[in-house]
């Protein structure tokens, strides 16, 4: 795979308004949601969100504001003025503004930083985010742009969606309850065809699995493991070169646990090369951002990739990282994020 550099990040979540705070909460495993009570629409306390009840803003103003703030942070990290297309993904829920409408608002607020003619919007939640990321990488590989932004914004905290989720008993609404923590956020990532002084990490490989798993596949996660192998091959890396794992969903049905164990076993056996010192346990250091920042819908896949890039830049993993990103259905994408120097850099 022709290398793509992760040049900058912008991040807004319901835990912290900037990237460093969000990533800090993930790194330390902070679960601040249990200490905060938010009132449900029926007036009962809801544990599971470390944010105040969202203020009502017309026409999706809060969601647009989050996207704008994340884009401002990402643009501000550039060492020189840039104008680039943005590929924006969001949910297609009726109670949220459409992707095209949000893109129009961003273009209106950031006209000098964004290439209006080549920017695109993607609805469909997580599927849209995977599509936006794949489109951005292909745009750079094909030489149609030197730089582009991938963005995702979503919220599960508006009253309408919370009522639906509560009615379906899908939220954590009390001690020991099953479900997930609702959240919201926006992530913007700048991808570059060439390295820059402020570059964070290298997107050294990608793999993709789309479609329903074959009925002949009896091993859970096998299709995802194939996508991981494809990503490692395109990065010219072996399983033992991987030192960490970031993912946006869990559970046996997703296959993430199976792939994590498989990667660990490969590292112990030294498949493709000598086993790494300290890999005897067969485990990988793993981060699951949703445990700290809540479920963020369309933002979750890009947030996982951003977390991997940020931690690689901070040398948390001491090597390359596998990132698993899930769509709404069976679609899965696997990315390898590598340090700027060393194996996987493809000769920067």
Long-range contacts (C-beta under 8 A, 24 or more apart in sequence): 1-141, 1-204, 1-205, 1-206, 1-234, 1-235, 2-140, 2-141, 3-202, 3-203, 3-204, 3-345, 3-346, 3-348, 4-137, 4-140, 4-141, 4-191, 4-192, 4-193, 4-202, 4-203, 5-191, 5-192, 5-193, 5-194, 5-195, 5-196, 5-199, 5-201, 5-202, 5-203, 5-340, 6-189, 6-190, 6-191, 6-192, 6-199, 6-200, 6-201, 6-202, 6-203, 6-309, 6-337, 7-77, 7-78, 7-147, 7-190, 7-191, 7-192, 7-196, 7-198, 7-199, 7-200, 8-74, 8-75, 8-77, 8-78, 8-189, 8-190, 8-198, 8-200, 9-73, 9-74, 9-77, 9-187, 9-188, 9-189, 9-190, 9-200, 9-306, 9-309, 9-310, 10-69, 10-70, 10-71, 10-72, 10-73, 10-74, 10-75, 10-77, 10-186, 10-187, 10-188, 10-189, 11-70, 11-73, 11-185, 11-186, 11-187, 11-188, 11-303, 11-306, 12-66, 12-69, 12-70, 12-73, 12-185, 12-186, 12-187, 13-183, 13-184, 13-185, 13-293, 13-294, 13-296, 13-299, 13-303, 14-49, 14-50, 14-51, 14-157, 14-183, 14-184, 14-185, 14-293, 14-294, 15-50, 15-51, 15-183, 15-292, 15-293, 15-294, 17-69, 18-73, 19-73, 19-306, 19-310, 22-185, 22-293, 23-307, 23-310, 23-311, 25-292, 25-293, 26-287, 26-289, 26-291, 26-292, 26-293, 26-307, 27-287, 27-311, 27-316, 29-291, 29-292, 30-292, 31-291, 31-292, 32-292, 33-172, 33-181, 33-294, 40-162, 40-166, 40-173, 41-159, 41-162, 41-163, 41-166, 44-173, 46-162, 46-166, 46-171, 46-173, 47-172, 47-173, 47-174, 47-175, 48-171, 48-172, 48-173, 48-179, 48-180, 48-181, 48-182, 48-294, 49-157, 49-181, 49-182, 49-183, 49-294, 50-294, 51-157, 51-183, 51-184, 54-155, 54-157, 54-158, 54-159, 54-184, 59-97, 59-101, 60-96, 60-97, 60-101, 60-102, 62-155, 63-90, 63-96, 63-97, 63-102, 63-153, 63-154, 63-155, 63-184, 63-186, 64-97, 64-102, 64-105, 64-106, 64-153, 66-153, 66-155, 66-184, 66-185, 66-186, 67-102, 67-105, 67-106, 67-151, 67-153, 67-186, 67-188, 68-105, 68-106, 68-109, 68-110, 69-186, 70-151, 70-153, 70-186, 70-187, 70-188, 71-106, 71-110, 71-113, 71-149, 71-151, 71-188, 72-110, 73-188, 74-149, 74-188, 74-189, 74-190, 75-110, 75-113, 77-190, 77-198, 78-190, 78-196, 78-198, 79-196, 79-197, 79-198, 82-113, 82-147, 82-190, 83-112, 83-113, 83-114, 83-115, 84-113, 84-114, 84-115, 84-145, 84-146, 84-147, 84-148, 84-149, 84-190, 85-114, 85-115, 85-117, 85-118, 85-119, 85-120, 85-139, 85-145, 85-148, 85-149, 86-114, 86-115, 86-119, 86-148, 86-149, 86-150, 86-151, 86-188, 87-119, 87-120, 87-121, 87-122, 87-132, 87-133, 87-135, 87-136, 87-139, 87-148, 87-149, 87-150, 87-151, 88-119, 88-120, 88-121, 88-122, 88-132, 88-151, 88-152, 88-153, 89-121, 89-122, 89-123, 89-124, 89-125, 89-128, 89-129, 89-131, 89-132, 89-150, 89-151, 89-152, 89-153, 89-298, 89-302, 90-121, 90-122, 90-123, 90-125, 90-128, 90-152, 90-153, 90-154, 90-298, 91-123, 91-124, 91-125, 91-154, 91-297, 91-298, 92-123, 92-124, 92-125, 92-128, 93-161, 95-158, 95-160, 95-161, 96-154, 96-155, 96-158, 98-123, 99-123, 99-128, 102-153, 106-151, 114-149, 115-145, 118-144, 118-145, 124-298, 124-328, 125-154, 125-297, 125-298, 125-328, 126-297, 126-298, 126-300, 126-301, 126-325, 126-326, 126-327, 126-328, 126-331, 127-327, 127-328, 127-329, 127-331, 128-152, 128-298, 129-298, 129-299, 129-300, 129-301, 129-302, 129-325, 130-208, 130-301, 130-325, 130-327, 130-331, 130-333, 133-301, 133-302, 133-305, 133-325, 133-333, 134-206, 134-208, 134-333, 136-191, 137-191, 137-203, 137-206, 140-191, 140-192, 140-193, 143-193, 145-193, 146-192, 146-193, 146-194, 147-190, 147-191, 147-192, 147-193, 148-190, 148-191, 149-188, 149-189, 149-190, 149-191, 150-188, 150-189, 150-191, 150-302, 151-186, 151-187, 151-188, 151-189, 151-302, 152-186, 152-187, 152-298, 152-299, 152-301, 152-302, 152-303, 153-185, 153-186, 153-187, 153-298, 153-299, 154-184, 154-185, 154-186, 154-296, 154-297, 154-298, 154-299, 155-184, 155-185, 155-297, 156-182, 156-183, 156-184, 156-294, 156-295, 156-296, 156-297, 157-182, 157-183, 157-184, 180-290, 180-294, 180-295, 181-290, 181-291, 181-294, 181-295, 182-294, 182-295, 183-290, 183-293, 183-294, 183-295, 183-296, 184-294, 184-296, 184-299, 185-293, 185-296, 185-299, 185-303, 186-299, 187-299, 187-302, 187-303, 187-306, 189-302, 189-305, 189-306, 189-309, 195-340, 195-348, 199-340, 200-309, 200-310, 200-312, 200-313, 200-340, 201-308, 201-309, 201-312, 201-313, 201-337, 201-338, 201-339, 201-340, 202-337, 202-338, 202-339, 202-340, 202-344, 202-345, 202-346, 202-348, 203-309, 203-335, 203-336, 203-337, 204-234, 204-235, 204-236, 204-237, 204-320, 204-336, 204-337, 204-338, 204-344, 204-345, 204-346, 205-230, 205-231, 205-232, 205-233, 205-234, 205-235, 205-236, 205-237, 205-335, 205-336, 205-344, 206-230, 206-231, 206-234, 206-333, 206-334, 206-335, 206-336, 207-231, 207-232, 207-234, 207-333, 207-334, 207-335, 208-331, 208-332, 208-333, 208-334, 209-330, 209-331, 209-332, 209-333, 209-334, 210-327, 210-330, 210-331, 210-332, 211-330, 211-331, 212-329, 212-330, 213-330, 219-258, 220-252, 220-253, 220-255, 220-258, 221-254, 221-255, 221-256, 221-257, 221-258, 221-259, 221-262, 222-255, 222-258, 223-255, 223-330, 223-332, 224-254, 224-255, 224-256, 224-258, 224-259, 224-324, 224-332, 224-334, 225-255, 225-258, 225-259, 225-262, 227-332, 227-333, 227-334, 228-259, 228-263, 228-322, 228-324, 228-334, 230-334, 231-322, 231-334, 231-335, 231-336, 232-322, 232-336, 234-336, 235-320, 235-336, 235-338, 235-344, 236-343, 236-344, 236-346, 237-320, 237-336, 237-338, 237-343, 237-344, 238-266, 238-271, 238-272, 238-273, 239-263, 239-266, 239-267, 239-271, 239-272, 240-266, 240-267, 240-270, 240-271, 240-272, 240-273, 240-274, 240-275, 240-276, 240-279, 241-273, 241-276, 241-319, 241-320, 241-343, 241-344, 242-267, 242-284, 242-319, 242-320, 242-321, 242-322, 242-336, 243-276, 243-284, 243-285, 243-317, 243-318, 243-319, 243-320, 243-321, 244-284, 244-285, 244-286, 244-287, 244-308, 244-311, 244-316, 244-317, 244-319, 244-320, 244-321, 244-322, 245-284, 245-285, 245-286, 245-287, 245-321, 245-322, 245-323, 245-324, 246-286, 246-287, 246-288, 246-289, 246-304, 246-305, 246-307, 246-308, 246-311, 246-321, 246-322, 246-323, 246-324, 247-286, 247-288, 247-304, 247-323, 247-324, 247-325, 247-326, 248-288, 248-289, 248-290, 248-300, 248-301, 248-303, 248-304, 248-324, 248-325, 248-326, 249-290, 249-300, 249-324, 249-326, 250-288, 254-326, 255-332, 256-324, 259-324, 260-284, 260-286, 263-322, 284-322, 285-316, 285-317, 287-311, 300-325, 300-326, 301-325, 301-326, 301-327, 301-333, 305-335, 305-337, 308-335, 308-337, 309-337, 312-337, 312-338, 312-339, 315-339, 320-344
